Amino acid sequence: MLVILERFDLRIHDTRSLKQKRHVVKTLTAAMTKAFNVSVAEVDHQDLWQRAALGVALVGAEEYHLRRVMHEVEKLVDRWAGVAVIDRAISLHAVED
C-alpha cells in the first residue's frame, strides 16, 4: 500500500475577510474531492485571510497511478481562479505491513 501526500501553500487574491477565504477554500477542496476522490484538509494559515495551506492525500497500490492523479490535482489548483501557488511539496510513503 502506498500513500502520496502533497501540500499546497496558496495565496488567495481579492479576499477581504476570513469568510471570503473560507468560500474559496471550500469550493476548491470540494472540486478536488469530487473530481479525483482525494482527501483534502486545510492544514495551516487558518487565521490569515489571504493565505491557505492545503494537504491532499491519496492511497493506492501503484505509484504511477498515484502520481498521475496528483498531477491532475496540481493542474486543477494551478488553474483555479483567484489562487496562486506559492509552494508545493509532494511525498510518497510505502506503508509497511
Buried (B, 14 or more C-beta within 10 A) or exposed (E): EBBBBBBBBBBBEEBEEEEBBBEBBEEBBEBBEEEBEBEBEBBEBEEBBBBBBBBBBBEBEEEEEBBEBBEBBBEBBEEBEEBEEEEBEBEEEEEEE
